[in-house]
């Protein structure tokens, strides 16, 4: 969630996820809403990609735990395909 702080120059300063955006007060809410939606979507895509990368690494590193090699390879292929889709979208 973004934090808003008014400045003495009539501008509004918004800070979210360590990034500060300074806008004119007249159109800042519209810009911020679009920007926030885009960054939320990007965050979701990157988070899912990371989760799949960790899962793939776990599958590759613990061979006895996850069944037959052929099953693991199918799952790894599906993970790789989904990660490629996520990265292309991001």
N, CA and C of each residue as an Amber inpcrd file, in Angstrom:
protein
   270
   0.8430000  -1.1790000   0.0000000   0.0000000   0.0000000   0.0000000
   0.8860000   1.2400000   0.0000000   0.5100000   2.2060000  -0.7640000
   1.3010000   3.4250000  -0.8810000   0.9630000   4.3950000   0.2360000
   1.9730000   5.1260000   0.6440000   1.7780000   6.1700000   1.6410000
   1.8320000   7.5180000   0.9340000   0.9060000   8.4210000   1.2530000
   0.8380000   9.7360000   0.6150000   1.2880000  10.7960000   1.6010000
   2.0820000  11.7340000   1.0840000   2.5410000  12.8520000   1.8970000
   2.4760000  14.1130000   1.0380000   1.8010000  15.1340000   1.5180000
   1.6880000  16.3950000   0.7800000   2.9560000  17.2140000   0.9750000
   3.3270000  17.9310000  -0.0700000   4.4950000  18.8020000   0.0350000
   4.0330000  20.2570000   0.0000000   4.9310000  21.1680000   0.3020000
   4.5950000  22.5950000   0.3320000   4.4440000  23.1580000  -1.0770000
   4.9060000  22.4580000  -2.1000000   4.8280000  22.9680000  -3.4760000
   3.5340000  22.5750000  -4.1750000   2.6050000  21.9380000  -3.4730000
   1.3450000  21.5520000  -4.0830000   1.4000000  20.1910000  -4.7520000
   2.5210000  19.5340000  -4.6620000   2.6550000  18.2040000  -5.2280000
   2.3700000  17.1760000  -4.1440000   2.0390000  15.9850000  -4.5660000
   1.8650000  14.8840000  -3.6330000   2.9850000  13.8840000  -3.8620000
   3.4900000  13.3660000  -2.7980000   4.5790000  12.4050000  -2.8830000
   4.0540000  11.0600000  -2.4080000   4.1760000  10.0370000  -3.2310000
   3.7030000   8.7040000  -2.9060000   4.9060000   7.7750000  -2.8070000
   4.9240000   6.9570000  -1.7800000   6.0080000   6.0020000  -1.6060000
   5.4140000   4.6120000  -1.4700000   5.9010000   3.6850000  -2.2590000
   5.4720000   2.2940000  -2.1810000   6.6420000   1.4060000  -2.5520000
   6.8150000   0.3380000  -1.8680000   7.8950000  -0.6300000  -2.0810000
   9.2440000   0.0410000  -2.3210000   9.5300000   1.0680000  -1.5500000
  10.8370000   1.7090000  -1.6260000  11.0040000   2.6810000  -2.7820000
   9.9630000   2.9120000  -3.5830000  10.0410000   3.8180000  -4.7210000
   9.1720000   5.0310000  -4.4200000   9.6890000   6.2160000  -4.6810000
   8.9390000   7.4330000  -4.4250000   8.5250000   8.0550000  -5.7550000
   7.2530000   8.4300000  -5.8490000   6.6980000   9.0500000  -7.0450000
   6.1230000  10.4030000  -6.6410000   6.6000000  11.4660000  -7.2530000
   6.1010000  12.8040000  -6.9550000   5.2450000  13.2500000  -8.1360000
   3.9870000  13.6280000  -7.8610000   3.0480000  13.9950000  -8.9120000
   2.3160000  15.2690000  -8.5420000   1.7940000  15.8970000  -9.5440000
   0.9030000  17.0260000  -9.2870000  -0.3690000  16.4910000  -8.6600000
  -0.9150000  17.2190000  -7.7080000  -2.0680000  16.7460000  -6.9540000
  -3.2940000  16.5230000  -7.8340000  -3.4170000  17.2460000  -8.9350000
  -4.6120000  17.1620000  -9.7730000  -4.8080000  15.7860000 -10.3960000
  -3.7540000  15.1180000 -10.8140000  -3.9210000  13.8290000 -11.4610000
  -3.1610000  12.6940000 -10.7850000  -2.6070000  12.9400000  -9.6340000
  -1.8430000  11.9160000  -8.9280000  -2.6670000  10.6800000  -8.5730000
  -3.8960000  10.7950000  -8.0990000  -4.6430000   9.5850000  -7.7310000
  -4.8470000   8.6360000  -8.9080000  -5.1500000   9.1750000 -10.0870000
  -5.3480000   8.3260000 -11.2690000  -4.0460000   7.6470000 -11.6680000
  -2.9780000   8.4010000 -11.7140000  -1.6810000   7.8310000 -12.0810000
  -1.2490000   6.7870000 -11.0600000  -1.4220000   7.1200000  -9.7930000
  -1.0030000   6.1950000  -8.7460000  -1.7910000   4.9060000  -8.8020000
  -3.0940000   4.9930000  -9.0620000  -3.9260000   3.7910000  -9.1430000
  -3.4430000   2.8790000 -10.2770000  -3.1630000   3.4500000 -11.4430000
  -2.6670000   2.6550000 -12.5740000  -1.2990000   2.0590000 -12.2540000
  -0.4380000   2.8740000 -11.6580000   0.9140000   2.4290000 -11.3360000
   0.8720000   1.3220000 -10.2870000   0.0220000   1.4900000  -9.2700000
  -0.1000000   0.4930000  -8.2140000  -0.6130000  -0.8310000  -8.7780000
  -1.6000000  -0.7750000  -9.6670000  -2.1380000  -2.0020000 -10.2730000
  -1.0560000  -2.7220000 -11.0710000  -0.2930000  -1.9750000 -11.8470000
   0.7750000  -2.5880000 -12.6470000   1.8540000  -3.2090000 -11.7620000
   2.2410000  -2.5140000 -10.7050000   3.2800000  -3.0730000  -9.8330000
   2.7590000  -4.2620000  -9.0350000   1.4810000  -4.2600000  -8.6670000
   0.9030000  -5.4210000  -7.9820000   0.8920000  -6.6410000  -8.8920000
   0.5080000  -6.4430000 -10.1490000   0.5020000  -7.5540000 -11.1120000
   1.9110000  -8.0890000 -11.3320000   2.8690000  -7.1860000 -11.4840000
   4.2530000  -7.6040000 -11.6750000   4.7620000  -8.3650000 -10.4590000
   4.4310000  -7.8870000  -9.2910000   4.8350000  -8.5640000  -8.0570000
   4.2730000  -9.9840000  -7.9890000   3.0150000 -10.1480000  -8.3710000
   2.4000000 -11.4770000  -8.3740000   3.0970000 -12.4070000  -9.3670000
   3.3770000 -11.9050000 -10.5640000   4.0450000 -12.7200000 -11.5810000
   5.4360000 -13.1530000 -11.1130000   6.1890000 -12.2130000 -10.5910000
   7.5490000 -12.5230000 -10.1440000   7.5440000 -13.4470000  -8.9270000
   6.5670000 -13.2680000  -8.0430000   6.4620000 -14.1430000  -6.8800000
   6.1610000 -15.5790000  -7.2730000   5.2380000 -15.7610000  -8.2070000
   4.9040000 -17.1030000  -8.6800000   6.0990000 -17.7270000  -9.3840000
   6.8000000 -16.9400000 -10.2040000   8.0010000 -17.4470000 -10.8760000
   9.0350000 -17.9120000  -9.8550000   9.2340000 -17.1330000  -8.8180000
  10.1940000 -17.5110000  -7.7730000   9.7810000 -18.8040000  -7.0750000
   8.4940000 -18.9110000  -6.7340000   8.0060000 -20.1370000  -6.0850000
   8.2760000 -21.3640000  -6.9530000   8.0220000 -21.2270000  -8.2490000
   8.2700000 -22.3540000  -9.1610000   9.7620000 -22.6650000  -9.2760000
  10.6040000 -21.6450000  -9.2570000  12.0540000 -21.8700000  -9.3210000
  12.5330000 -22.6420000  -8.1000000  12.0240000 -22.2830000  -6.9330000
  12.4000000 -22.9910000  -5.7040000  11.8920000 -24.4330000  -5.7400000
  10.6690000 -24.6190000  -6.2150000  10.1040000 -25.9680000  -6.3280000
  10.9230000 -26.8140000  -7.2970000  11.3140000 -26.2270000  -8.4310000
  12.1350000 -26.9540000  -9.4110000  13.4670000 -27.3710000  -8.8060000
  14.0780000 -26.4660000  -8.0740000  15.3600000 -26.7650000  -7.4320000
  15.1930000 -27.8990000  -6.4190000  14.1030000 -27.8820000  -5.6800000
  13.8310000 -28.9370000  -4.7000000  13.6460000 -30.2770000  -5.4030000
  12.9000000 -30.2790000  -6.5020000  12.6980000 -31.5160000  -7.2730000
  14.0150000 -32.0680000  -7.8060000  14.8570000 -31.1820000  -8.2760000
  16.1300000 -31.6000000  -8.8720000  17.1390000 -32.0630000  -7.8310000
  17.0160000 -31.5490000  -6.6080000  18.0200000 -31.8370000  -5.5950000
  17.7380000 -33.0480000  -4.7290000  16.5100000 -33.4940000  -4.6390000
  16.1480000 -34.5990000  -3.7480000  15.5200000 -35.7110000  -4.5770000
  16.3670000 -36.4630000  -5.2630000  15.8920000 -37.4180000  -6.2600000
  15.0730000 -38.5590000  -5.6790000  15.3780000 -39.0120000  -4.4910000
  14.6590000 -40.1480000  -3.9060000  13.2790000 -39.7580000  -3.3630000
  13.0900000 -38.5210000  -3.0710000  11.8750000 -38.0780000  -2.4030000
  10.6680000 -37.9470000  -3.3340000  10.8890000 -37.7400000  -4.6140000
   9.7900000 -37.3750000  -5.5070000   9.4820000 -38.4180000  -6.5830000
   9.6890000 -39.6690000  -6.3150000   9.2590000 -40.7090000  -7.2410000
  10.2100000 -40.9510000  -8.3960000   9.6120000 -41.4630000  -9.4540000
  10.4180000 -41.8760000 -10.6160000  11.0160000 -40.6860000 -11.3510000
  12.1560000 -40.9270000 -11.9640000  12.8490000 -39.9000000 -12.7440000
  11.9680000 -39.3880000 -13.8800000  11.2610000 -40.2710000 -14.5410000
  10.4090000 -39.8500000 -15.6670000   9.3070000 -38.9020000 -15.1850000
   8.7350000 -39.1610000 -14.0260000   7.7090000 -38.2750000 -13.4730000
   8.2850000 -36.9110000 -13.1100000   9.4590000 -36.9140000 -12.5100000
  10.1170000 -35.6490000 -12.1570000  10.4220000 -34.8310000 -13.4020000
  10.8720000 -35.4920000 -14.4600000  11.2180000 -34.7670000 -15.6870000
   9.9850000 -34.1380000 -16.3340000   8.8540000 -34.8290000 -16.2770000
   7.6060000 -34.2470000 -16.7930000   7.2380000 -33.0140000 -15.9850000
   7.3120000 -33.1250000 -14.6830000   6.9680000 -31.9980000 -13.8180000
   7.9270000 -30.8270000 -14.0170000   9.1970000 -31.1130000 -14.1420000
  10.1860000 -30.0520000 -14.3810000   9.9100000 -29.3710000 -15.7170000
   9.5300000 -30.1470000 -16.7270000   9.1800000 -29.5560000 -18.0200000
   7.9840000 -28.6190000 -17.9220000   6.9750000 -29.0220000 -17.1510000
   5.8030000 -28.1690000 -16.9450000   6.1680000 -26.8950000 -16.1850000
   7.0130000 -27.0480000 -15.1820000   7.4740000 -25.8750000 -14.4210000
   8.2190000 -24.9150000 -15.3340000   9.1290000 -25.4470000 -16.1410000
   9.9120000 -24.5920000 -17.0460000   9.0170000 -23.8570000 -18.0360000
   8.0120000 -24.5510000 -18.5530000   7.0960000 -23.9160000 -19.5030000
   6.3050000 -22.7860000 -18.8340000   5.7970000 -23.0330000 -17.6410000
   5.0250000 -22.0100000 -16.9400000   5.8960000 -20.8150000 -16.5640000
   7.1310000 -21.0830000 -16.1410000   8.0350000 -19.9840000 -15.8000000
   8.3320000 -19.1210000 -17.0190000   8.4920000 -19.7490000 -18.1740000
   8.7350000 -18.9840000 -19.4030000   7.5360000 -18.0830000 -19.7270000
   6.3280000 -18.6030000 -19.5300000   5.1180000 -17.8030000 -19.7470000
   5.0660000 -16.6220000 -18.7790000   5.3420000 -16.8740000 -17.5160000
   5.3190000 -15.8140000 -16.5040000   6.3440000 -14.7360000 -16.8150000
   7.5530000 -15.1620000 -17.1780000   8.6120000 -14.1960000 -17.4760000
   8.2990000 -13.3750000 -18.7170000   7.6740000 -13.9910000 -19.7100000
   7.2890000 -13.2440000 -20.9070000   6.2170000 -12.2030000 -20.5840000
   5.2980000 -12.5630000 -19.7180000   4.2390000 -11.6400000 -19.3170000
   4.7910000 -10.4960000 -18.4880000   5.7300000 -10.8270000 -17.5830000
   6.3190000  -9.8070000 -16.7090000   7.1360000  -8.8360000 -17.5310000
